[in-house]
Amino acid sequence: MSTVMKKLIIYINTLAALLIVLVQQAQGQIIQFSQFYAAPLFLAPSYAGECFGSRISLNYRNQWPEVGTFNTYALAYDQNLHKINSGVGLMVLRDEAGEGSLSLTTIDICYSWWTHINREWIVRPGIGFKYNQRSVDFEKLIFGDMIDELGVVAHNTSEQPPLAKKPYLDIQVSGIAYSDKYWGGISVDHLLRPKASLYDDDSYHENIKVSLIGGAKIYVGRPTTSRGRQSREDLQNVTFTLLYDFTTQADNLSLGTYWHKDPFTLGVWVRGIPVAVRAESYSNLDAIAVMLGYKIFNLHIGYSYDFTIGHLLSSTGGSHELSVQYEFQPKAKSKKRHSVIACPKL
C-alpha cells in the first residue's frame, strides 16, 4: 500500500473520530439498520410487544469494512401483555466507530399500548426511556499532527484529551396506526436533547431525530381456515416499505420491497434521496441493499448486503448485516392476535 493511501486511510479514521469526539462542527451520525424491522425496539418503542407472545431479537451490522471499524450490535427482548393491551421491551445497543474504541452504549426500556380507533384500524403509542454512555480510548486515536512527512506516526498530538465516558438519559416516543394491510407512524427520539459531548460542555447536544414509518402488504391467496394450518402471515405476499429519518443536520430515506413465500423472504431497497439538493461532495443515493431471509418454525434469520453508491463505490467494502429473531408463541391462542402489525419481520 502506498504512503499516500496509508495517509488517506489514517485521515479517514481520524475524521470519523473527530465527528464523535471533538463535535465542533459536525453533529452525530444517524445509526440505522438496513433490516430495520428486524430491530423493532430500535425503530420505535411502539413495536414493544407487537409479537403474539414474546420475542428475542439480535442484530449485527458491519459497515464499510475496507475503511475502518464501524460495528453496531443490538440485543432485545419484548413481551406482549395482551390482557391489558400493552407490550414491554428491553434493548441493549452498542455502536463502535474507528480504531479508537469510540462507542455508544444504550439501554432502552420500552412500553407500548394499543386500542381500536374503528373496526379496521388500531393505534399504538409507545415510549422508551434510555440510558446512554459515550466512551473513547483516546490513546488509540491518531491525529494529523502525529504523522511525519513519511506518513509514520512519530509525534504526540496537541489535541486536548476528552472524558473517557459520558453518561446521559434520553426519551423516545412514537405512534403507529395500522390495519390488516397498511401501517404508518412517527417516532421522535432525543426528546431531552441531552449533553453528549465528551468534553463535558455545551458544545454538543443530541439533535432531535424524527422518523416517518409506512408500508403496505399485498397478500396472494387465501388463508387456510381448517384448524389454523396456515395463518395469514405465512401466505405469499409482497410488502412495500418506507422509512425517513431526519434531524437538523442530516436526513435519510429508505424505500424498498419484500417478497415472502414461506419459508423464504427476499428484499431490496434503495437508501438516499434522489431529488434532494446536495453539496458536490455528497451523493444523493447512499446504497442499494439486498436481503435474503429464511424462517425455521418461529426462528427468522436474515442477511443483507449494502452496495455503496457514488464516489465511494469501490473503496468501502459495502456493509454486512445479520439479524436473528425468535418468537415464543403463547400456549393459549389469544383473542387479540389482530393487534400484530402487518410489517415484515426483517
N, C-alpha and C positions, 0 to 999 in steps of 0.2 A: 504494500500500500504506500503511495507517495506521501511525502511530508505534507503537501498541500491538503490532501484528503484527510490525513490524520488531524490536521488543524481544524478542518471543516467539521469533522465529527465531534471534536472536543468543544468547539464553539456551539454546535447544536445542543449538546448535552448541557453546556453552561447556560445557554438561553433558557432551556426547559427548567433548569434550577432557579434562575432568576425570576421566572414568571411566578413561582410559588414562594420563594424565599424573600426576595427583595420587594416584590409587589409595589414598585414605584410608579410605573405607568400602566402596566397590564393588569387585568383582573383575572381571577381564577378561571380555569377551563371548565367546560361543561362535561362532566363524566356521563358517558352514555354506553349502554349495551346495545349491540345490534339486535339481539334477540330480546327486545325489551319486555315482551310478555312473559318470558321465562324468568324475569326478575320482577315479580309483581309488586312486592313491597317497596322496591326502589322506584318503580314507575309512579305509584300513587298509593297512599295509605288506604284508599277506598277498596283496594284489592285484598285487604286482610280478611281472611275467612271466606273468600269468594268460592273456594272449592266446596265439594259436597261434605267432606269430613275434615281432615287435617292434611297438611302438605309440608314437605321439606323441599327447598329449592337451593341448588348450588350453581354458581356461575363463576366462570373464569374467562378473562379477556387479556390477550397478549397483543398489544398494539405496536406497530412499527418496529419489529424485532431487528431490522437492519440499521436502525438509527440509534437505539438505546434500550434501556429497561423501562417499559411502561406497562405495568400489570395491574389489573383490577380483580379482586376476589369478593364474592358475596355469599353468605350462608344465611338462610332464612327459614323460619317455621311459622305457619299460621294455622288457625283453627276456626272452623265455622261453629258459631253458637246459635243454631237455628231456632232454639226455643225463645230467644229474646231478639231475633232478627239482627244479630250482630256478628262481628268477627274480630279476632285479635291476632297480632303477629309480632315477631321479633326478628330483626335483621342485623347482622354484623357485616360491615363492608370495610375493605381496606384497598386503598389506591396508592400505588407506588410509581414514582416518576424519577428517571435519571439514575445515575450511578451513586448518588449521594444519599440513598435511602430517604428521599423526600417522600413523605407519606401522609395520607389522611385516613384515620380510622373513625368509623361511625357506628354507634349502637343506636338502633331505631326501634322504639316501641310504638306499634300502630293499633288503632281501633277504628272499626267501621260499623255503620248501622244502615239498614235498608228498609224501605217501605214502598208500597204501591202508590203511584200517582193516578193510575187508571188500570183497566184490565190488561193492557198490553205493556205498559211502561213501569219501570222501577227506578227509583233514585237512591243512590248510595253515597252519602257523605263519609269522609274519613279524616283522621288527624294522626300525625306522627310526632312523637317527642324524641329529639335526637341529642345524644351526647357525642361531640366531635373532638378529635385531637389531631392537630397537625404536628409533625415532627421532622427533624432533619439531622443527619450526621454530617456536620459541617466539615469535618476532617477529610471526607471523601470527595468534596466538591473541588472542581478545577475551574479557575477563573482565568480570564485572558492575560492578566498581569503576571501570571505564574509561568507563562510559556516564553522561552527564549527564541532567538532567530531561527534555530534549527527545529523548532516545533517540539522541544523537550521541556517537560515540567522541571524548572530549575530555580524558581523563586518562590518566596512567600507572598501571599496575597495581602493587599491593603484593605480588603473588604471587612466590614465590621461583623463579627460573629453574631448570629441571631440566637434566640432562645432555642433550646433543644426540643421543647414541647410547648404547645399552646392548646389548652382545652377550652371549649366553649359549648354552650347549649343553643339549640335551634328548634324550630317548629315548622312542620309542613301540613297543609290542609288540602283536601281535594273533594271533588264531587263528580259522580258519573251517573248519567241517565242511560238506561238501556232497555231494549225489548228482546224478543227471541232472536232477532236477526241484526239489529243495529245497536250501536252504542256511541256515546260521545261524552266528553267531560273535560275538566280542567283541574290542574294541580298547581299549587303555589308553594314554592319552597323558600327557605331562608327568610321567614317572616320576621324574625327578630333582628335581622341584619347584624349579626354578631361581629365583634372584632376578631379577625382571623390572622392578623399579621404576626409573624414570628419575631418581630421586633417589639412586641407589646406596646404598640402605639396606635394612633388612629389612621395610619397610612392605608389600611385595607379593611373594609367591611365586606362580608359576603353580600353579593348582589342578589336581590330577589329574582328567582327563576320561575317563569310561568311555562307550563307545559299544556298544550292542547292535544287531546286524545280523541280518536274517532275511528270508526270502521263499520263494515257491513259484511255479513256472511250469507252466501247463497248455497242452499242445500240441494243436492242432487239425489233424487229418490225419496222414499218414504220410510219412516222408522218401522221396525218390526214390533208389533204390539203384543204378540203372543209371548207371555211370560217374560217380557222385557229382554228378549235375547239380543236386541240391537238397539241401543239408545240413540237418540238423535245426534248427539255429539260425535258418534262413531260413523255417521254417514259420510259419503263423499261430499266435499264442499270446497268452495273457493271463497277466500276471505280477502278483502281489501282493507288496508290499514293506513293510518296517518298519525304521525307524532311530530309536533312542532314545539321545540324548546327555544325560549329566548330570555335574555337578560338585557340590561342596558349596554352591555359590551359585546355580546355575541348572540347569534341565533343559529338554529339548525333544523332542517326539515327532513323527515324520513317518510317516503311513500313506497308502499310495497304490496305484494300479494302473496298469499299462501294457497297451495293446493294440498288437500288432505284426503287420503283414502286409506283407511285403517289397514296396516299399521304405519304407513309412511306419510311424511309431510315434506313438501318441497316449498321453498320460499325464495323470493328475490325482491329486493327493494333498492331504491336509489336514495342517497343521503346528500343533501345540498339544496340550494335554492337557485334554479336556473335563471329566473327573471330578476334576481337581486343585483344591485349595483355594487360592485366590489372594487377595492384597490387593485392595481395591476399585479401586485404580488400575491393575490389570493384568487383561488379558483371558485367559481360559482357551484361546482359539483365536487363533493368531497370523496365519495366512494360508491361503488356498486357492490352490494353484499348478496351472497347466495347461501342458502341454508338447506341442510338435509336433516330430517328428524325421523326418529323411529320410536314406536310405542310398544312396550312389552308389558302386558297386563296394565298395571297402574303406574308404570315407570315410563317417563318421557325423556328421551335423550336427543340433544340437538347439537350439531356442529355447523358453524358458519365461518365464511372467509370474506373479508372485505378487500376488494380490489381498489387500490388508491387511484384516483383520477387526478389529472393535472400535471404540473411540473414536478411533482414528487412521485410520479408513476413508477419509475424503475429504481427508486432509492429507499423505499420504506420497508419493503417486505410484506406489505399488507397488514391485515390484522386477523388473528385467530380467536375464535370464541367457542367455548364449550358450556352447555347447560344440561343439568340433570334435575328432574322433578319427580318426586314420588308422592302419590296421594293415598292416604289411608281412608278407605271407604267405611262409613258407619255400618254397623250390623243391621240396624233397622232402617228401612227406607224412609227418608224424610219427606214430609208432605210439602216442603218448601224447596225442592230441588230446582225449581224455576228461578231461584234467586241467583243462579250462576250466570256470569256474563258470557256472552257468545264469542268472546275474543279467543284467538288461538292460544295454545299452551306454550308456544315457542316464539 
